[in-house]
Amino acid sequence: MKPKFIEKSKIPALIEDLSKEYTVFAPVKKKRSVFFEKVSSKDKTCLEFQNTKKPPKEILFPQSEILFTYRVGKNGVEIDEAPTARRKMVLLGVRPCDARSFVLADKFFSSEDTKDPYYQQRRENVTIVGLACNLPSSICFCMSVGGGPFEKEGVDVLLSDQEDKYLVEAISEKGEKLIEKLPWLKNARKEDVERSRKLCAEAEKTIKSTVRVEGLSKKLDGMFEHPVWEQIREKCVNCGVCTYLCPTCYCFDILDEETDGGKRVRIWDSCQFPFFTAQGSGYNPRPSGKEMMRQRVMHKFNYCVKNFGESYCVGCGRCVRECPANLDIRQIIEKISSAEKR
């Protein structure tokens, strides 16, 4: 399909058209931050931002969700499955790093041992409209972990900002079907496509923040008992903000709540919380911040590399920006890389 373009003034009309068939989520500015929310044509969608405060993962993997309700009936325990989201969704304005995080989440939630029907149902129903990064943040390091400011992995349609308009490129079959529903989009010119390539090259040059992950997984194999973990965890306050804002963290807990019968609820959890691995007996195999920090780093840069073939970090920089103790994952990786073998 030939590239199209849409004038920025037509974004409300785009959302209005899409809303006839899809539930549309897009970035919305609230005070000084931008968040993904359900929008309509009347909402003030904000596509002029570097990245949202929270990743859009909670749309496909909610922070809290009811899996099913149950009650005791005449024939024993009766279970009512929670209704699944049947309506199709569009996520509009997803940055490439966040789009790539869905690809990584797919590997976990769709693997043979950990298939998740709740995630899979939403994933099947969603179309991702990405928004390329013309001006990456100073803390972004996506190119060090396999991504890029104009990366197309994980998106169905990619928008790239060209001042008064967006170039619209269909990346997947799902993206082509979406664009076919918008016949009023105009065909792009060759110079529009060429300009997008130049903007991509310029954006890549602006990314100065880098980390060295090549060979990191192999080195971590021999560092489980290394004293570097105690050094790294000294600043950590175990607030969990790094994991809650991380687009690739997917740990959760499951609770039963008593209502008129009961309901089973899934909620996000974090390896940085003291009771994450606490057992009923009272024993905790990760009793201190050292073990918790080690788990976070090993999971992303060692265990996931072994299980899924790549590290589970997309370089979005949220954990760097929001950590109250200024604990920087880039510095953690550098310290591990430079640590001497023991």
VENGI-V28060 format. One record per backbone hydrogen bond with DSSP energy under -1.0 kcal/mol. CO is the residue of the C=O (numbers start at 1). NH is the residue of the N-H. If there is no record, write none. Layout:
CO;NH + CO;NH
//
This chain:
3;188 + 4;168 + 5;186 + 6;166 + 7;10 + 8;11 + 10;14 + 11;15 + 12;16 + 13;17 + 14;18 + 15;19 + 17;20 + 18;21 + 18;22 + 23;90 + 24;39 + 25;92 + 26;37 + 27;46 + 28;35 + 30;33 + 33;30 + 34;53 + 35;28 + 37;26 + 40;43 + 43;45 + 56;59 + 57;61 + 63;268 + 65;266 + 67;82 + 68;264 + 69;80 + 70;262 + 71;78 + 73;76 + 76;73 + 78;71 + 80;69 + 88;23 + 89;127 + 90;25 + 91;129 + 94;131 + 95;99 + 96;100 + 97;101 + 100;104 + 101;105 + 102;106 + 103;107 + 104;108 + 105;109 + 106;110 + 108;111 + 109;116 + 116;120 + 117;121 + 118;122 + 119;123 + 120;124 + 121;125 + 125;89 + 127;91 + 128;156 + 128;157 + 129;93 + 129;94 + 130;159 + 137;140 + 141;144 + 142;145 + 142;147 + 148;151 + 149;133 + 152;155 + 156;171 + 156;172 + 157;130 + 158;169 + 159;132 + 160;167 + 162;164 + 164;8 + 165;162 + 166;6 + 167;160 + 168;4 + 169;158 + 172;176 + 173;177 + 174;178 + 175;179 + 176;180 + 179;182 + 182;185 + 186;5 + 189;193 + 190;194 + 191;195 + 192;196 + 193;197 + 194;198 + 195;199 + 196;200 + 197;201 + 198;202 + 199;203 + 200;204 + 201;205 + 202;206 + 206;208 + 213;216 + 215;219 + 216;220 + 219;222 + 220;223 + 223;226 + 226;229 + 227;231 + 228;232 + 229;233 + 240;244 + 241;245 + 251;269 + 253;267 + 255;265 + 257;263 + 259;261 + 262;70 + 263;257 + 264;67 + 264;68 + 265;255 + 266;65 + 267;253 + 270;273 + 273;276 + 279;282 + 283;279 + 288;292 + 289;293 + 290;294 + 291;295 + 292;296 + 293;297 + 294;298 + 295;299 + 296;300 + 297;301 + 298;302 + 298;303 + 299;304 + 300;312 + 302;306 + 303;307 + 304;308 + 305;309 + 315;141 + 317;321 + 318;322 + 319;323 + 323;326 + 328;332 + 329;333 + 330;334 + 331;335 + 332;336 + 333;337 + 334;338
//
